[in-house]
Amino acid sequence: MKLNRIFAAIAALHCGSALALPPTETPDIEIYMAGSTGQDFNLELLFDDLCVAGTLDTYYDGPTGSAGTQHRAYFCNLDTSKVSGLSTTTPKVLLHKTSVSGGKGGSGLGVNPVMLKQPLDAMSIKNNNCQQPVNGEKFWRCRITNPGDIIQQVPDAGISDVNPEMFTGPNTPQGVAPVDAAKVAKLLEVHSGGALVFNTPVTLKLRNALQAAQLFSGDLPADCTVGNETARCMPSLNRELLASIFTGQIGSWDKVKAVKADGSSKALTDFGAQGEITDTKIYICRRTNGSGTQAITNAKILNAPCTPGAVNPLETSNDLTGPVVKLNAGAGDVDKCLTDFDSGANASKQNPNGVKAWAIGIQSTEKNKNETLAYRFIKIDGVAPTLEEAAAGRYYDVGELTYQWLKVGGPTGDKLKILQRIATDAGKPSVLAVNNKDFVHLFGQGGYLAASTSGFSASDTGAFDPNNPVTPYSHAPNGLSLDNCRVPLFDSNAKASRL
């Protein structure tokens, strides 16, 4: 892989090649994928790298406003030299990605529908529903509201932020049976796609209040200032407090106190600017059940469904005392939800009364990479959500993701070869290192890690190398099956662990 090729892809992502493959073209190969909304951007990078340079056209749902939150499609001439054994030279490949279907979204769509051959919504680009890029945009915008815009299709493959067996208990999508682990083992071919770092971001004004409160308590260095975006000055929430918030044990921010060494204290709400919030209740912008992002947070923060008797996260609100829970189908919906409560807007349709409130969410760290949205990632238990801290085993909100398809009755031939290449590349350090360059925050590097269990070696010194982002810790160590409920362990393929 040539680095300049990938950097060019990142710089010009979504743009394609001046309408290289418009909807009027007929694909030689058509693939349908479904699942994790958090993987959409990475999948786009992975597919773009397999295309002949300058031939990719991208298609997003959303004729106006936000785009690509439910459906995406990628259409290009595939570079035959990058996928060996194809029956056609430089075939035209159209890849559909469903992230939301029937009001349900996330990783759960990439498991049972694949395993049980259940049809999902998929976006057509051939119903005169897609408009050419205008106003400097780099992607086609496609309508999905008229008959024929959406078609029903059984996905060829799925992507999930956690192993398929996790979609049971509180992770079971509404109206869908829990995933049967025995059927997963029997029916699905599951491939590791590496690990992704997650977090519990807060609205921007809440981040500022947390910084002010922790400067007061002495938990942040005295030379930090409110608004400082560096890791050194990031505020922190501990796991116990996060678990209490997500399960409804604490419903309002005035119950959270900043305490100085001399025992004096102030309520967190004392650190907000006058009129900054109109409601002191805690607002939670969480994901719907079936989301892999929600599943990994349930496991890491609440031990659910990993431990019998674990308390499940709230799905409904207590509008009188809080917290107020907002369910979001996709990662982009969480972006809008947090932004709305920070400003009192309602682009998400989650804030019809225009409330200004401090909200907390759940998101993966390749989001908001330019800090342009009105929320910020935080430390958990005093540790920043960076690749370096995750690879050292110090930051624990990390999930190992998977690509899966049917062993029998699933994709075959050229389609299977392309999916195998995408899944293989998804976990390669060389690929992740380049893609991660687009996920650099002011506090450090977010994004993906390769797993040593896939045969990759981290540094024998224990130091983290962003050009070889491999973690020695895995939820599938030493030949065990992948289980994101398991405490990650040092793997025999690894050479060293950092203190």
Secondary structure as the mmCIF struct_conf table of DSSP 4:
data_model
#
loop_
_struct_conf.conf_type_id
_struct_conf.id
_struct_conf.beg_label_comp_id
_struct_conf.beg_label_asym_id
_struct_conf.beg_label_seq_id
_struct_conf.end_label_comp_id
_struct_conf.end_label_asym_id
_struct_conf.end_label_seq_id
HELX_RH_AL_P HELX_RH_AL_P1 LEU A 3 ALA A 11
TURN_TY1_P TURN_TY1_P1 ALA A 12 HIS A 14
TURN_TY1_P TURN_TY1_P2 GLY A 16 SER A 17
BEND BEND1 ALA A 18 LEU A 21
TURN_TY1_P TURN_TY1_P3 PRO A 23 THR A 24
BEND BEND2 GLU A 25 GLU A 25
HELX_LH_PP_P HELX_LH_PP_P1 THR A 26 PRO A 27
BEND BEND3 ASP A 28 ASP A 28
STRN STRN1 ILE A 29 GLY A 35
BEND BEND4 THR A 37 THR A 37
TURN_TY1_P TURN_TY1_P4 GLY A 38 GLN A 39
HELX_RH_AL_P HELX_RH_AL_P2 ASP A 40 ASP A 49
TURN_TY1_P TURN_TY1_P5 LEU A 50 LEU A 50
STRN STRN2 CYS A 51 CYS A 51
HELX_LH_PP_P HELX_LH_PP_P2 VAL A 52 VAL A 52
TURN_TY1_P TURN_TY1_P6 ALA A 53 GLY A 54
STRN STRN3 ASP A 57 ASP A 61
BEND BEND5 PRO A 63 SER A 66
BEND BEND6 GLY A 68 GLN A 70
STRN STRN4 HIS A 71 ASN A 77
STRN STRN5 LEU A 78 LEU A 78
HELX_RH_3T_P HELX_RH_3T_P1 THR A 80 LYS A 82
BEND BEND7 VAL A 83 VAL A 83
TURN_TY1_P TURN_TY1_P7 SER A 84 GLY A 85
BEND BEND8 SER A 87 THR A 90
STRN STRN6 LYS A 92 THR A 98
BEND BEND9 SER A 99 SER A 99
STRN STRN7 VAL A 100 SER A 101
TURN_TY1_P TURN_TY1_P8 GLY A 102 GLY A 103
STRN STRN8 LYS A 104 GLY A 105
BEND BEND10 GLY A 106 GLY A 106
HELX_RH_3T_P HELX_RH_3T_P2 SER A 107 GLY A 110
TURN_TY1_P TURN_TY1_P9 VAL A 111 VAL A 111
HELX_RH_AL_P HELX_RH_AL_P3 ASN A 112 MET A 115
TURN_TY1_P TURN_TY1_P10 LEU A 116 LYS A 117
STRN STRN9 LEU A 120 MET A 123
BEND BEND11 ILE A 125 ILE A 125
BEND BEND12 ASN A 127 ASN A 128
STRN STRN10 CYS A 130 GLN A 131
HELX_LH_PP_P HELX_LH_PP_P3 GLN A 132 PRO A 133
TURN_TY1_P TURN_TY1_P11 ASN A 135 GLY A 136
BEND BEND13 PHE A 139 PHE A 139
STRN STRN11 TRP A 140 CYS A 142
BEND BEND14 THR A 145 ASN A 146
TURN_TY1_P TURN_TY1_P12 PRO A 147 ASP A 149
STRN STRN12 ILE A 150 GLN A 153
BEND BEND15 ASP A 156 ASP A 156
STRN STRN13 ALA A 157 SER A 160
BEND BEND16 ASP A 161 VAL A 162
HELX_RH_3T_P HELX_RH_3T_P3 PRO A 164 MET A 166
BEND BEND17 THR A 168 THR A 168
HELX_RH_3T_P HELX_RH_3T_P4 GLY A 169 ASN A 171
BEND BEND18 THR A 172 THR A 172
HELX_LH_PP_P HELX_LH_PP_P4 PRO A 173 PRO A 173
TURN_TY1_P TURN_TY1_P13 GLN A 174 GLY A 175
BEND BEND19 VAL A 176 VAL A 176
HELX_LH_PP_P HELX_LH_PP_P5 ALA A 177 VAL A 179
HELX_RH_AL_P HELX_RH_AL_P4 ALA A 181 LEU A 187
STRN STRN14 LEU A 188 ASN A 199
STRN STRN15 VAL A 202 THR A 203
HELX_RH_AL_P HELX_RH_AL_P5 LEU A 204 SER A 217
TURN_TY1_P TURN_TY1_P14 GLY A 218 GLY A 218
BEND BEND20 ASP A 219 LEU A 220
TURN_TY1_P TURN_TY1_P15 ALA A 222 ASP A 223
TURN_TY1_P TURN_TY1_P16 VAL A 226 GLY A 227
BEND BEND21 THR A 230 THR A 230
HELX_RH_3T_P HELX_RH_3T_P5 ALA A 231 CYS A 233
STRN STRN16 SER A 236 LEU A 237
HELX_RH_AL_P HELX_RH_AL_P6 ARG A 239 PHE A 246
TURN_TY1_P TURN_TY1_P17 THR A 247 GLY A 248
BEND BEND22 GLN A 249 GLN A 249
STRN STRN17 SER A 252 SER A 252
HELX_RH_3T_P HELX_RH_3T_P6 TRP A 253 LYS A 255
STRN STRN18 LYS A 257 VAL A 259
TURN_TY1_P TURN_TY1_P18 ALA A 261 ASP A 262
BEND BEND23 GLY A 263 GLY A 263
STRN STRN19 SER A 265 ALA A 267
HELX_RH_3T_P HELX_RH_3T_P7 LEU A 268 PHE A 271
BEND BEND24 GLY A 272 GLY A 272
HELX_LH_PP_P HELX_LH_PP_P6 ALA A 273 ALA A 273
TURN_TY1_P TURN_TY1_P19 GLN A 274 GLY A 275
BEND BEND25 GLU A 276 GLU A 276
BEND BEND26 THR A 278 THR A 278
STRN STRN20 ASP A 279 ARG A 287
HELX_LH_PP_P HELX_LH_PP_P7 THR A 288 THR A 288
TURN_TY1_P TURN_TY1_P20 ASN A 289 GLY A 290
HELX_RH_AL_P HELX_RH_AL_P7 GLY A 292 THR A 297
HELX_RH_PI_P HELX_RH_PI_P1 ASN A 298 LEU A 302
TURN_TY1_P TURN_TY1_P21 ALA A 304 CYS A 306
BEND BEND27 THR A 307 THR A 307
TURN_TY1_P TURN_TY1_P22 PRO A 308 GLY A 309
HELX_LH_PP_P HELX_LH_PP_P8 ALA A 310 LEU A 314
BEND BEND28 THR A 316 THR A 316
TURN_TY1_P TURN_TY1_P23 ASP A 319 THR A 321
BEND BEND29 GLY A 322 GLY A 322
HELX_LH_PP_P HELX_LH_PP_P9 PRO A 323 PRO A 323
STRN STRN21 VAL A 324 ASN A 328
BEND BEND30 ALA A 329 GLY A 330
HELX_RH_AL_P HELX_RH_AL_P8 ALA A 331 SER A 343
TURN_TY1_P TURN_TY1_P24 GLY A 344 GLY A 344
TURN_TY1_P TURN_TY1_P25 ALA A 347 SER A 348
BEND BEND31 LYS A 349 GLN A 350
TURN_TY1_P TURN_TY1_P26 PRO A 352 ASN A 353
STRN STRN22 ALA A 357 GLY A 361
STRN STRN23 GLN A 363 SER A 364
TURN_TY1_P TURN_TY1_P27 THR A 365 GLU A 366
BEND BEND32 LYS A 367 ASN A 368
TURN_TY1_P TURN_TY1_P28 LYS A 369 ASN A 370
BEND BEND33 GLU A 371 GLU A 371
BEND BEND34 LEU A 373 ALA A 374
STRN STRN24 TYR A 375 ARG A 376
STRN STRN25 LYS A 379 ILE A 380
TURN_TY1_P TURN_TY1_P29 ASP A 381 GLY A 382
STRN STRN26 VAL A 383 VAL A 383
HELX_RH_AL_P HELX_RH_AL_P9 LEU A 387 ALA A 391
TURN_TY1_P TURN_TY1_P30 ALA A 392 GLY A 393
STRN STRN27 VAL A 398 LEU A 406
BEND BEND35 LYS A 407 GLY A 410
HELX_RH_AL_P HELX_RH_AL_P10 GLY A 413 ALA A 426
TURN_TY1_P TURN_TY1_P31 GLY A 427 GLY A 427
HELX_RH_AL_P HELX_RH_AL_P11 PRO A 429 ASN A 436
TURN_TY1_P TURN_TY1_P32 LYS A 437 ASP A 438
STRN STRN28 VAL A 440 HIS A 441
TURN_TY1_P TURN_TY1_P33 LEU A 442 PHE A 443
STRN STRN29 GLY A 444 GLN A 445
BEND BEND36 GLY A 447 GLY A 447
STRN STRN30 TYR A 448 ALA A 451
HELX_RH_3T_P HELX_RH_3T_P8 SER A 452 SER A 454
TURN_TY1_P TURN_TY1_P34 GLY A 455 GLY A 455
TURN_TY1_P TURN_TY1_P35 ASP A 460 THR A 461
TURN_TY1_P TURN_TY1_P36 PRO A 466 ASN A 467
BEND BEND37 ASN A 468 ASN A 468
STRN STRN31 VAL A 470 THR A 471
BEND BEND38 PRO A 472 PRO A 472
STRN STRN32 TYR A 473 SER A 474
BEND BEND39 HIS A 475 ALA A 476
HELX_RH_3T_P HELX_RH_3T_P9 PRO A 477 GLY A 479
HELX_LH_PP_P HELX_LH_PP_P10 LEU A 480 LEU A 482
TURN_TY1_P TURN_TY1_P37 ASN A 484 CYS A 485
BEND BEND40 ARG A 486 ARG A 486
HELX_LH_PP_P HELX_LH_PP_P11 VAL A 487 PRO A 488
STRN STRN33 LEU A 489 PHE A 490
TURN_TY1_P TURN_TY1_P38 SER A 492 ASN A 493
#
